[in-house]
Amino acid sequence: MPTSPHNDHNAHFTTDAIRRGAIACLPLLPSTFIFGAVLGVLATQRGLSLGELLFMSLTVFAGSAQFVSVDLWRETIPALTIIVATLIINLRYVLIGASLRPVFRGRPLWVKICAMHMVADENWAMTMAQKETPIPGFLLGGGLFLAVIWGSGNTIGYLLAGGIPDPNVYALDFAFTAIFAALTIGMWKGRADLLPWIAAAIGSIIGHYLLPGTWSILAGAGAGVVVSALTWKGDDDKSAQPETIRDGISDGDDTPVPNDRSLSPRAGE
């Protein structure tokens, strides 16, 4: 991901970056709202109050982990089981955080903490899909937008839960899968992605049948990362490489620069 000329290390959360991040996530509004509403319906079935649900969304802000924890919210299930299950699901954020290193490089710790708390799979995907590395404000803007839509969906779903006894009947549980099916297409960069993607798919499928719970997520991610590392050939983009000037000619460019003697009106005299 090339570095944007606007990626000022002294500017972390500019209004413009936050606005652009929110606008980038605008197409995700319907699916995020529906997905949040489904969680609201499930929360009523598990006996959570609306305040508890919204507090969870504010402090956890991880859709899949919230679904698992709410689904396991029963008196017969120990709290440790819920904690371990959500921890396993959210281990993917270790990889997500590592992939965001270009965005946070050179930033103070408080910037990383604030932005990472608002990282969801969707605004992470939108950030990674940018041609130039954005500042953390872009990531934060998308997260804030998604948080508002997510909380709104939670509230509406909770209040209207009586009219939706079984979300699976309307395929609302498929919203999460639909989001990433669409996001994946936008993240395709070319043939170099083919082998890691195939490895991730195979790893996930094998993990689904051989591993318990949601370990298949990490199995797929791990397989993709390993294959990507083994097949990586470096950055072939010359624009991302530093240029040096030798004898009036910049590396990677045959165009004479202004100090070339051939441009002098007295050259050859």
C-alpha angles and dihedrals in degrees: 000000000000117000115255117235085228093056093108112181089211092057114067109158109017120173091240094052092048090049093050091048091052093047091050089058094046094101088059093061099098097045094043091050093049092045090050091048091053088055089051090054092049091048092058090051090054094048099249118150120236090247092054091049094050091045089054091049091051097047102032102028095179114121101200093044091049091051092052094046094047091046090053092045099120133126091239094058118079117238089236090063091055092047093050093046094052091044091056092050093048094049086092087074088073087066092040091052091049091051090054093059093109090055094051100035110132093005123130120255095252090058091052092048095049095047097041092054089060094047114120127171091257101053089040089056091047091050093050090048092061115108092222127041108261126210119257090264090072090056092044093049092055091047094050091049092049091046092056092048092043093051091046090052090048091054097046092045091049093049095045096040093114091067095050106055095166119022091191090069089067093040090242089141087068092065093093093052092046091054094057095041087062096041093050092061091056092051094058108118101176143281092324088072094054101085096043090048092050090048091050091050093049092045091051093048093049091045091050092059100035106033130062126243117344098336087114088076092061092041091057094043092048093050091049093049093049094049091045091053092048094048098040112121099182131257111314092183106111090197089067093054123086114253126223128194121230122176091345094306122108118220113264092016128085092192111116114243122224095266093059109121090222088072093055115107088223096050112133094015 
